[in-house]
């Protein structure tokens, strides 16, 4: 499986600041610059804020348009790198940062956006073959950093359905599990976030094929993302996305309500 290094967040902000400086000097707004290349104002803003990497091919076009003599290409090509991320997950992580709506179903571990640092570390330590300590630290840091989207001024609408055994599994040990459960309870009260548990005792189940994530972009494109042992897939095909959207709707109807889910977590915490 091929991998590449994901760019350092501080360096991304630096490149974004350079782009903003050159854009303003050339007399473009974010909207007018985006229109030149057929991309949205939000995408330009995300690059300038360091939330989205500037791709090399776009940097080349911007250097030509803004007459910056290759400065953006040089900055992008020399950015420091951190956090080995599989190439097949790179686009998903970029789209997740921009999404206006995220829905997911999980039946193995808790969603990465809801994991505590200790729980995430326990998940990565469970991997076979094992990761070394540096790799674990990098991956945990990257996972925790992703969660900032839930605390933005205008966070995405998020919906999480979790199979009950995942909620009960003490990954990392009892102390880690209790901390994680408290964190989930706090997350369930975040604006625009809906958390539901799919009970173990149900006789029907809309997603026996496994977990998935649905994303809606600022341009209202709907995407789906799935993983397995040896890879993953970011799906844009309308028919395939529609099937997973139907599964997601059914899972929500089969799961406990958000209120009953909070009651379940309160009971589990009360037993500790």
C-alpha positions in Angstrom: 0.0 0.0 0.0 1.5 3.3 -1.0 1.8 6.1 1.5 2.9 9.7 1.4 3.6 12.2 4.1 0.9 14.7 5.0 2.0 18.3 5.2 2.8 20.1 8.4 -0.2 22.2 9.6 2.0 25.3 10.5 3.6 25.1 7.0 0.1 24.9 5.4 -0.8 28.1 7.2 2.3 29.8 6.0 1.6 28.9 2.4 -2.0 30.1 2.8 -0.8 33.4 4.2 1.5 33.8 1.1 -1.4 33.1 -1.2 -3.6 35.7 0.5 -0.8 38.3 0.3 -0.2 37.7 -3.4 -3.9 37.5 -4.2 -4.6 40.8 -2.5 -1.6 42.5 -4.2 -2.9 41.4 -7.6 -6.4 42.8 -6.8 -8.3 39.5 -6.6 -10.9 38.6 -4.0 -11.2 35.0 -2.9 -14.3 34.7 -5.0 -12.9 36.2 -8.1 -9.7 34.1 -7.9 -11.7 31.0 -7.5 -13.8 31.8 -10.5 -10.7 32.0 -12.7 -10.0 28.3 -11.9 -13.6 27.1 -11.5 -13.3 26.4 -7.8 -15.3 27.8 -4.9 -14.6 30.8 -2.8 -14.6 28.4 0.2 -11.8 26.3 -1.2 -9.6 29.4 -1.7 -10.5 30.5 1.9 -9.6 27.1 3.3 -6.2 27.1 1.6 -5.5 30.6 2.9 -6.5 29.6 6.4 -4.2 26.5 6.3 -7.1 24.1 6.6 -6.6 22.6 3.1 -3.3 22.0 1.3 -2.4 23.9 -1.8 -1.9 21.3 -4.5 1.2 21.7 -6.7 -0.7 21.9 -10.0 -2.8 24.8 -8.7 0.2 26.5 -7.2 1.8 26.5 -10.7 -1.3 28.1 -12.2 -1.5 30.7 -9.4 2.2 31.6 -9.9 1.4 32.2 -13.6 -1.7 34.3 -12.9 -0.4 36.3 -10.0 3.1 36.7 -11.6 4.8 35.5 -8.4 7.8 33.9 -10.2 7.4 30.4 -8.9 7.2 31.4 -5.2 4.1 29.3 -4.4 5.5 26.3 -6.2 8.7 26.6 -4.2 6.8 27.0 -1.0 4.6 24.0 -1.6 7.4 21.7 -2.8 9.6 22.5 0.2 6.9 22.2 2.9 8.1 20.0 5.9 6.2 16.8 6.2 4.7 14.9 9.2 2.3 12.1 9.9 2.5 9.2 7.4 -1.1 8.9 6.0 -2.0 6.3 3.5 -2.4 7.9 0.0 -5.9 6.4 -0.3 -7.1 8.3 2.8 -5.6 11.7 1.8 -8.5 13.0 -0.2 -11.0 11.8 2.4 -9.2 13.8 5.2 -9.2 16.9 3.0 -12.9 16.5 2.2 -13.7 15.8 5.9 -12.2 19.2 6.9 -14.4 21.0 4.4 -17.6 19.0 4.8 -20.8 20.7 5.9 -22.4 17.4 6.9 -20.8 14.1 8.1 -22.7 10.9 8.9 -21.0 7.7 9.9 -21.8 4.2 11.1 -19.1 2.3 13.2 -19.1 -1.3 14.3 -15.4 -1.9 15.3 -14.1 1.1 17.1 -15.5 4.5 18.0 -15.4 7.2 15.2 -12.1 8.9 15.0 -13.7 12.3 15.5 -15.0 11.2 18.9 -12.0 9.4 20.3 -9.9 10.6 23.2 -6.2 10.8 22.9 -5.8 7.7 25.2 -8.4 5.7 23.3 -6.8 6.6 19.9 -3.4 5.5 21.2 -4.9 2.2 22.4 -6.4 1.6 19.0 -3.1 2.2 17.2 -1.3 0.1 19.7 -3.6 -2.8 18.8 -2.5 -2.8 15.2 -0.9 -5.9 13.7 1.9 -5.6 12.5 2.7 -3.2 15.3 3.6 0.5 14.9 6.7 2.0 16.5 6.4 4.7 19.2 7.1 7.6 16.8 4.5 6.5 14.3 1.9 6.0 17.1 2.5 9.5 18.4 2.2 11.0 14.9 -1.0 9.1 14.2 -2.6 10.0 17.5 -1.7 13.7 17.1 -3.2 13.7 13.6 -6.4 12.1 14.8 -6.9 14.6 17.7 -6.2 17.5 15.3 -9.0 16.4 13.0 -11.5 16.8 15.8 -11.1 20.6 15.7 -13.9 20.7 13.0 -16.4 19.8 15.7 -15.6 23.0 17.6 -15.5 25.5 14.7 -17.6 28.6 14.9 -19.8 27.0 12.3 -19.3 23.2 12.7 -20.6 20.6 10.3 -23.8 18.8 11.0 -22.7 15.4 12.3 -24.5 12.2 12.9 -22.9 9.1 14.4 -24.5 5.6 14.8 -22.4 3.2 16.9 -23.1 -0.5 17.4 -23.6 -1.1 21.1 -20.7 -3.6 21.5 -18.3 -0.8 20.4 -19.6 1.4 23.2 -19.1 -1.4 25.8 -15.6 -2.6 24.7 -13.0 -1.4 27.2 -10.3 -0.7 24.5 -7.2 0.5 26.4 -8.4 -0.7 29.8 -11.1 0.4 32.3 -9.6 3.8 33.0 -9.3 4.7 29.3 -12.8 3.4 28.6 -14.4 5.4 31.4 -12.6 8.6 30.2 -13.8 7.8 26.7 -17.4 7.3 27.8 -17.4 10.6 29.6 -16.0 12.3 26.5 -18.7 10.7 24.3 -21.4 12.0 26.8 -19.9 15.5 26.5 -19.7 15.3 22.7 -23.4 14.3 22.5 -24.3 17.8 23.8 -22.3 19.6 21.0 -24.3 21.8 18.7 -25.4 20.0 15.5 -24.1 16.6 16.7 -26.4 13.6 16.9 -25.1 10.4 18.6 -27.1 7.2 18.5 -26.4 3.6 19.7 -27.6 0.7 17.6 -28.7 -1.9 20.3 -27.1 -5.3 20.3 -30.5 -6.9 20.8 -32.0 -5.8 17.4 -33.2 -8.6 15.2 -32.6 -6.5 12.0 -29.6 -4.5 11.0 -29.2 -2.2 7.9 -25.4 -2.4 7.6 -24.1 -5.9 8.2 -21.6 -5.1 5.4 -19.7 -2.9 7.7 -18.9 0.8 8.6 -19.0 3.8 6.3 -18.9 7.6 6.3 -21.0 10.0 4.3 -19.9 13.5 3.5 -21.5 16.6 2.0 -19.2 19.2 0.5 -19.7 23.0 0.5 -20.7 22.6 -3.1 -23.4 20.0 -2.0 -21.6 17.1 -3.6 -22.3 13.9 -1.7 -19.5 11.4 -1.1 -19.1 8.1 0.7 -16.0 6.5 2.3 -15.4 2.9 3.2 -12.4 1.0 4.6 -11.3 -2.6 4.9 -8.2 -4.4 6.0 -6.2 -3.6 2.9 -7.4 -0.3 1.7 -10.3 2.1 1.3 -12.4 3.9 -1.2 -13.8 7.4 -1.6 -17.0 7.0 -3.6 -18.6 9.7 -5.7 -20.9 7.5 -7.9 -24.4 8.8 -7.3 -26.0 5.4 -7.2 -23.5 3.9 -4.8 -23.7 7.0 -2.5 -27.5 6.7 -2.6 -27.4 3.1 -1.4 -25.3 4.0 1.6 -27.5 7.1 2.3 -30.5 4.7 2.4 -28.6 2.4 4.8 -27.8 5.4 7.0 -31.4 6.5 7.2 -32.5 3.0 8.1 -29.8 2.7 10.8 -31.0 5.9 12.4 -34.5 4.6 12.6 -33.2 1.3 14.1 -30.9 3.0 16.7 -31.8 4.4 20.0 -32.9 8.1 20.0 -30.2 10.6 21.0 -32.0 11.1 24.3 -32.1 7.3 25.0 -28.4 7.0 24.0 -27.5 9.7 26.5 -29.5 7.8 29.2 -27.6 4.6 28.3 -24.2 6.3 28.7 -25.4 7.8 32.0 -26.3 4.3 33.2 -23.0 2.9 32.1 -21.1 5.7 33.9 -23.2 5.3 37.0 -22.2 1.7 37.2 -18.5 2.6 37.5 
